[in-house]
Amino acid sequence: MQGMSERQYAAHVGLSRGAIQKAKAAERLVLYPDGSINAAASDARRAETTDPSKTRKPPAPKLKPVPEAAVAAVGDTLREQGLAVPAVGGGTTFLQAKTANEVLKAQERRIRLQKLKGELIERARALALVFRLAREERDAWVNWPARAAALMAAELGVEPAAMQKVLERHVRAHLDELAEVRPDFR
């Protein structure tokens, strides 16, 4: 057989075998002497003789573009779980996206349960608590030289006012160093 069979040509052009048989009967296909179909010549003849308004075009898939942030989030979630991450620009498979979605749902449920049990608190509340504790600690240290200077001066036999000034200077220097430390709650 020199060319294609009706079934092969139907698969080649994306039509049914019946449509190919009709085109063959209407002499819109080019055949070899053995009755097989010359694909290249038949494609050209069909293009010339087919009315474009009567051709069926496959409907374009109605896919919405996926934001890059969503694809990055899928990659991050898969990476956190130790699963294979798609290459940048390589596209995420449906299975990878579904796996990431299930992992995220499980994480969300775990966090919600921990919050209900009282194991988690809101970030704003934690920040306020840390700020309040740091302020109380600083105030205690700022007031300490006034309370301790007289006792220390009596033990060392020095002037209480001079001792208080020295202590205040060193405490403030230490507090300035501590003020540079910024907690990171990310």
C-alpha positions in Angstrom: 0.0 0.0 0.0 1.5 3.3 -1.1 -0.5 5.7 0.9 -2.9 5.8 3.9 -6.0 3.7 4.6 -9.3 5.5 5.2 -8.9 5.0 9.0 -5.3 6.3 9.0 -6.3 9.3 6.9 -9.3 10.0 9.2 -7.0 9.9 12.2 -4.5 12.2 10.4 -7.1 14.9 9.6 -9.3 14.5 12.7 -12.5 13.4 10.9 -14.6 10.3 11.1 -14.1 7.4 8.6 -17.6 8.2 7.2 -16.6 11.8 6.4 -13.5 10.4 4.6 -15.7 8.0 2.6 -18.0 10.9 1.6 -15.0 13.0 0.5 -13.6 10.0 -1.4 -17.0 9.5 -3.2 -17.1 13.2 -4.0 -13.6 12.9 -5.5 -12.1 15.4 -3.1 -9.3 13.0 -2.2 -6.3 12.0 -4.3 -5.8 8.3 -4.5 -2.9 6.1 -5.5 -3.6 3.4 -8.1 -3.9 0.8 -5.3 -6.8 2.8 -3.8 -4.8 4.2 -0.8 -5.0 7.9 -0.1 -2.2 10.3 -1.0 -2.2 12.4 2.3 -0.3 15.5 1.1 -2.2 15.9 -2.2 -5.5 15.1 -0.5 -4.9 17.7 2.2 -4.3 20.3 -0.5 -7.4 19.3 -2.5 -9.6 19.3 0.5 -8.3 22.8 1.5 -9.2 24.1 -2.0 -12.6 22.5 -2.2 -13.9 22.8 1.3 -16.2 25.7 2.2 -14.5 27.4 5.2 -17.9 28.4 6.6 -19.0 24.8 6.9 -15.9 23.5 8.7 -16.1 22.7 12.3 -13.4 24.3 14.4 -12.8 22.7 17.7 -13.8 25.0 20.5 -10.9 26.8 22.1 -10.5 25.6 25.7 -11.8 28.3 28.1 -8.8 28.3 30.5 -8.2 31.2 32.8 -4.6 32.2 33.2 -3.2 31.2 36.6 -1.5 34.0 38.5 2.3 33.5 38.9 1.8 33.9 42.7 -0.5 30.8 42.8 2.0 28.7 40.8 4.8 29.9 43.2 2.7 29.0 46.2 2.1 25.5 44.8 5.9 25.1 44.3 6.6 26.4 47.9 4.0 24.0 49.4 5.4 21.0 47.5 9.0 22.0 48.4 8.0 22.2 52.1 6.6 18.7 52.0 9.7 17.3 50.2 7.9 16.6 47.0 9.0 17.2 43.4 8.7 20.9 42.4 8.1 21.8 38.7 10.9 23.8 37.0 10.4 27.5 36.6 8.3 28.1 33.6 7.9 24.4 33.2 4.3 24.4 34.2 2.6 22.7 37.1 0.8 19.5 36.5 -2.8 18.9 37.7 -1.6 16.2 40.0 1.1 18.6 41.6 -1.5 21.3 42.0 -4.0 18.9 43.6 -1.4 17.5 45.9 -0.4 21.0 47.0 -4.1 21.9 47.5 -4.6 18.8 49.7 -1.4 19.6 51.7 -2.6 23.2 52.2 -6.0 22.1 53.4 -4.4 19.7 55.9 -2.1 22.4 57.2 -5.1 24.8 57.5 -7.1 22.3 59.5 -4.1 21.6 61.8 -3.7 25.3 62.4 -7.4 25.8 63.1 -7.3 22.9 65.5 -4.2 24.2 67.3 -5.9 27.6 67.6 -9.1 26.0 69.1 -7.0 24.1 71.6 -5.3 27.3 72.6 -1.8 26.3 71.4 -1.7 29.2 68.9 -2.3 32.9 69.4 -2.8 35.7 66.9 0.4 37.5 65.7 -0.9 40.9 66.8 -1.6 39.6 70.3 1.9 38.1 70.5 3.6 41.3 69.3 1.6 43.3 71.9 2.6 40.9 74.7 6.3 40.9 73.8 6.3 44.7 73.5 4.6 45.0 77.0 7.1 42.6 78.6 10.1 44.4 77.0 8.8 47.8 78.3 8.3 46.4 81.8 11.8 44.9 81.8 13.3 48.2 80.5 11.5 50.2 83.2 12.7 47.9 85.9 16.3 48.3 84.8 16.0 52.0 84.4 14.8 52.3 88.1 17.3 49.8 89.5 20.3 52.1 89.8 18.3 54.5 92.1 17.4 51.6 94.4 20.7 49.7 94.4 23.2 52.7 94.3 22.9 53.6 98.0 23.4 50.0 99.2 26.3 49.4 96.9 27.9 52.8 97.8 27.6 51.9 101.5 29.3 48.5 100.9 32.1 50.1 98.9 32.4 53.3 101.0 31.8 55.7 98.1 29.5 58.6 97.5 25.9 57.4 96.7 25.2 60.0 94.0 28.4 59.2 92.1 27.6 55.5 92.3 24.1 56.1 91.0 25.4 58.1 88.0 27.9 55.4 87.1 25.3 52.6 87.4 22.8 54.6 85.4 25.3 55.2 82.6 26.2 51.5 82.4 22.6 50.3 82.6 21.5 52.8 79.8 24.4 51.6 77.6 23.3 48.1 78.1 19.7 48.9 77.4 20.7 50.7 74.2 22.5 47.5 73.1 19.3 45.5 73.8 17.1 47.9 71.9 19.0 47.1 68.7 17.7 43.5 68.9 14.5 43.2 66.8 12.4 40.0 67.2 11.4 38.5 63.9 7.9 36.9 63.9 7.9 35.6 60.4 
